[in-house]
Amino acid sequence: MVDVATIQITRENKEILDDLSFEYRVKTPNQVITAMYQELKQSRMIIQHLKEVELKPGAQAYTRLAHAYLNRGLVDDALHVCKRAIELKPNCAEAYAYLGNTYLQKGLIDDAINAYKTAIELNPDFTVSYCRLGMAHMKKGLFDDAINSIKKSIELRSNAVVEYSILGIVYLSNNMLDDAINAYKKAIDLKPDYERAYYAYYYLGVAYRKKGLLEDAINALKKAIELNPDFANDKYKLC
């Protein structure tokens, strides 16, 4: 068992914790263009779901709108429509899950944990909520709870690529390097062509570097760059 009282969050581990969203800073022209395209796409999705809410204002329509708002970074709007969805359907697990996502983005970790737990109570097979609950536990420094929640999500999901990647982050942030390496390898083995596999290779490289296995670290980070040449953080780690 991990003794939370003895955990020391180093600057590097803090960066790992802050990177849970799997986002990175735009640094190249290609990334600028991609980001602009994504913003346009997200705005169109908001308009689409607003029309859906207007035509059929049910809980599911509001949760889809909340998802669109969150993707666009409109957290307060997402919070409002999540609460509206719950008003319309108090037993809607999906609405509570998005409410948890909203609280997590706002930094309200305890509220996020409660929302995810409610979603799981309403739907014990809701795999995403277990994973997100694990992320919330990690943000709070509850690493045992984080590991248990994410492992539960893995049990319920046949192709748990994302879950293994996030589990790797939990292990890595707590310097459980062998466990982190195994988790990232599992994520890569499950789906080598996963669109964000470069993140798994990136963190695998970080884990190898922290373990002192520099050749393995370089190979993993080079693979991350091969999969995504714009991934500037890898180039920095290789310097």
C-alpha positions as CSV (number, residue, x, y, z in Angstrom):
1,M,0.0,0.0,0.0
2,V,1.1,3.5,-0.8
3,D,1.6,5.7,2.3
4,V,0.1,9.0,1.1
5,A,1.7,10.9,3.9
6,T,5.2,10.1,2.6
7,I,4.5,11.1,-1.0
8,Q,6.7,13.9,-2.2
9,I,5.5,15.7,-5.3
10,T,8.6,16.7,-7.2
11,R,8.5,19.4,-9.9
12,E,8.8,16.7,-12.5
13,N,5.9,14.7,-11.0
14,K,3.9,17.8,-10.7
15,E,4.3,18.2,-14.5
16,I,3.0,14.7,-15.0
17,L,0.0,15.4,-12.8
18,D,-0.8,18.5,-14.7
19,D,-0.6,16.7,-18.0
20,L,-3.5,14.3,-17.2
21,S,-5.6,16.0,-19.9
22,F,-3.3,14.6,-22.5
23,E,-2.9,18.1,-24.1
24,Y,0.3,19.9,-25.1
25,R,1.1,23.5,-26.0
26,V,0.8,24.5,-29.7
27,K,4.3,25.1,-31.0
28,T,4.4,24.6,-34.7
29,P,2.4,25.9,-37.7
30,N,0.9,22.5,-38.3
31,Q,-0.3,22.4,-34.7
32,V,-1.7,25.9,-35.0
33,I,-3.7,24.9,-38.1
34,T,-4.9,21.7,-36.4
35,A,-6.0,23.6,-33.3
36,M,-7.9,26.1,-35.4
37,Y,-9.7,23.3,-37.2
38,Q,-10.6,21.6,-34.0
39,E,-12.0,24.9,-32.6
40,L,-14.2,25.3,-35.7
41,K,-15.3,21.7,-35.4
42,Q,-16.1,22.0,-31.7
43,S,-18.1,25.2,-32.3
44,R,-20.2,23.5,-35.0
45,M,-20.9,20.6,-32.6
46,I,-22.1,23.1,-30.0
47,I,-24.5,24.7,-32.5
48,Q,-25.7,21.2,-33.5
49,H,-26.5,20.2,-29.9
50,L,-28.1,23.6,-29.1
51,K,-30.5,22.9,-32.0
52,E,-31.1,19.4,-30.6
53,V,-31.9,20.8,-27.1
54,E,-34.3,23.3,-28.7
55,L,-36.1,20.6,-30.6
56,K,-36.0,17.9,-27.9
57,P,-34.9,19.2,-24.5
58,G,-34.2,15.9,-22.8
59,A,-31.5,14.8,-20.4
60,Q,-29.5,13.1,-23.2
61,A,-29.6,16.1,-25.4
62,Y,-28.3,18.3,-22.5
63,T,-25.5,15.8,-21.7
64,R,-24.3,15.8,-25.3
65,L,-24.3,19.6,-25.2
66,A,-22.3,19.5,-22.0
67,H,-19.8,17.3,-23.8
68,A,-19.5,19.8,-26.6
69,Y,-19.1,22.7,-24.2
70,L,-16.3,20.8,-22.3
71,N,-14.5,20.1,-25.6
72,R,-14.5,23.8,-26.4
73,G,-13.4,24.7,-22.9
74,L,-16.7,26.4,-21.9
75,V,-16.7,24.8,-18.4
76,D,-19.3,27.1,-16.8
77,D,-21.7,26.5,-19.6
78,A,-21.1,22.7,-19.3
79,L,-21.8,22.9,-15.6
80,H,-25.1,24.7,-16.2
81,V,-26.4,22.1,-18.7
82,C,-25.2,19.1,-16.6
83,K,-27.3,20.4,-13.8
84,R,-30.2,20.9,-16.1
85,A,-29.9,17.3,-17.4
86,I,-29.9,16.0,-13.8
87,E,-33.0,18.1,-13.1
88,L,-34.8,16.4,-16.0
89,K,-33.5,12.9,-15.2
90,P,-32.1,12.5,-11.7
91,N,-31.0,8.9,-12.4
92,C,-28.9,9.8,-15.5
93,A,-25.5,8.3,-14.9
94,E,-24.0,10.0,-18.0
95,A,-25.1,13.4,-16.7
96,Y,-23.3,12.8,-13.4
97,A,-20.2,11.6,-15.3
98,Y,-20.1,14.9,-17.3
99,L,-20.8,16.8,-14.1
100,G,-17.7,15.1,-12.7
101,N,-15.7,16.1,-15.8
102,T,-16.8,19.6,-15.4
103,Y,-15.9,19.8,-11.7
104,L,-12.5,18.2,-12.5
105,Q,-11.7,20.9,-15.1
106,K,-12.7,23.6,-12.6
107,G,-10.4,22.1,-10.0
108,L,-13.2,21.1,-7.6
109,I,-11.8,17.6,-6.9
110,D,-14.0,16.6,-4.1
111,D,-17.2,17.6,-6.1
112,A,-15.8,15.6,-9.0
113,I,-15.2,12.5,-6.9
114,N,-18.8,12.7,-5.5
115,A,-20.2,13.1,-9.0
116,Y,-18.3,10.1,-10.4
117,K,-19.3,8.0,-7.4
118,T,-22.9,8.9,-8.1
119,A,-22.6,8.0,-11.8
120,I,-21.1,4.6,-10.7
121,E,-23.9,4.0,-8.2
122,L,-26.4,4.6,-11.0
123,N,-24.5,2.4,-13.5
124,P,-21.9,0.1,-11.9
125,D,-20.7,-0.9,-15.4
126,F,-19.9,2.7,-16.5
127,T,-16.3,2.2,-17.3
128,V,-15.4,5.8,-18.1
129,S,-16.5,7.0,-14.6
130,Y,-14.2,4.6,-12.9
131,C,-11.3,5.9,-15.0
132,R,-12.2,9.5,-14.4
133,L,-12.7,8.8,-10.7
134,G,-9.1,7.5,-10.7
135,M,-7.9,10.7,-12.3
136,A,-9.7,12.7,-9.6
137,H,-8.2,10.6,-6.9
138,M,-4.8,11.1,-8.4
139,K,-5.2,14.9,-8.5
140,K,-6.0,14.6,-4.7
141,G,-2.9,12.5,-4.1
142,L,-4.9,9.4,-3.3
143,F,-2.8,7.0,-5.3
144,D,-4.1,3.7,-4.0
145,D,-7.7,4.8,-4.7
146,A,-6.6,6.0,-8.1
147,I,-5.0,2.7,-9.0
148,N,-8.0,0.7,-7.8
149,S,-10.5,2.8,-9.7
150,I,-8.5,2.6,-13.0
151,K,-8.0,-1.1,-12.6
152,K,-11.7,-1.5,-12.1
153,S,-12.2,0.3,-15.4
154,I,-9.7,-2.0,-17.1
155,E,-11.6,-5.0,-15.8
156,L,-14.8,-3.8,-17.5
157,R,-13.2,-2.8,-20.8
158,S,-11.8,-5.2,-23.3
159,N,-9.6,-2.7,-25.1
160,A,-8.4,-0.5,-22.2
161,V,-5.7,1.5,-24.1
162,V,-6.5,4.8,-22.5
163,E,-7.0,3.3,-19.1
164,Y,-3.6,1.6,-19.2
165,S,-2.0,4.9,-20.3
166,I,-3.6,6.8,-17.4
167,L,-2.6,4.0,-15.0
168,G,0.9,4.4,-16.2
169,I,0.8,8.1,-15.3
170,V,-0.4,7.3,-11.8
171,Y,2.5,4.9,-11.4
172,L,5.0,7.2,-12.9
173,S,3.9,10.2,-10.7
174,N,4.5,8.0,-7.7
175,N,7.9,6.7,-9.0
176,M,6.5,3.1,-9.3
177,L,8.7,2.9,-12.5
178,D,8.4,-0.8,-13.3
179,D,4.6,-0.7,-12.9
180,A,4.5,2.4,-15.1
181,I,6.7,0.7,-17.8
182,N,4.5,-2.4,-17.8
183,A,1.3,-0.2,-18.1
184,Y,2.6,1.8,-21.1
185,K,3.8,-1.4,-22.8
186,K,0.4,-2.9,-22.3
187,A,-1.3,0.2,-23.8
188,I,1.0,0.0,-26.8
189,D,0.5,-3.8,-27.3
190,L,-3.3,-3.5,-27.1
191,K,-3.4,-1.0,-30.0
192,P,-0.1,0.1,-31.6
193,D,-2.0,2.2,-34.1
194,Y,-3.9,4.2,-31.5
195,E,-4.0,7.8,-32.6
196,R,-2.3,9.0,-29.4
197,A,0.1,6.1,-29.0
198,Y,2.9,8.7,-29.1
199,Y,1.9,9.7,-25.6
200,A,2.4,6.2,-24.3
201,Y,5.8,6.1,-26.0
202,Y,6.6,9.5,-24.5
203,Y,5.8,8.5,-20.9
204,L,7.4,5.2,-21.5
205,G,10.6,7.1,-22.4
206,V,10.2,9.3,-19.3
207,A,9.9,6.2,-17.1
208,Y,13.0,4.6,-18.7
209,R,14.9,7.8,-18.2
210,K,14.0,8.0,-14.5
211,K,15.0,4.4,-14.1
212,G,18.4,5.2,-15.7
213,L,17.8,3.1,-18.9
214,L,18.9,5.8,-21.3
215,E,19.1,3.8,-24.4
216,D,15.5,2.4,-23.9
217,A,14.4,6.0,-23.1
218,I,15.9,7.4,-26.3
219,N,14.3,4.6,-28.4
220,A,10.9,5.2,-26.9
221,L,11.1,9.0,-27.3
222,K,12.3,8.6,-30.9
223,K,9.2,6.4,-31.6
224,A,7.0,9.1,-30.1
225,I,8.5,11.6,-32.5
226,E,8.2,9.2,-35.4
227,L,4.5,8.9,-34.7
228,N,4.0,12.6,-34.2
229,P,6.9,14.8,-35.4
230,D,5.3,17.9,-33.9
231,F,5.6,16.5,-30.4
232,A,8.1,19.1,-29.2
233,N,8.3,17.9,-25.6
234,D,10.0,14.7,-26.8
235,K,12.7,16.7,-28.7
236,Y,13.4,18.5,-25.4
237,K,13.7,15.3,-23.5
238,L,16.2,14.0,-26.0
239,C,18.5,17.0,-25.6
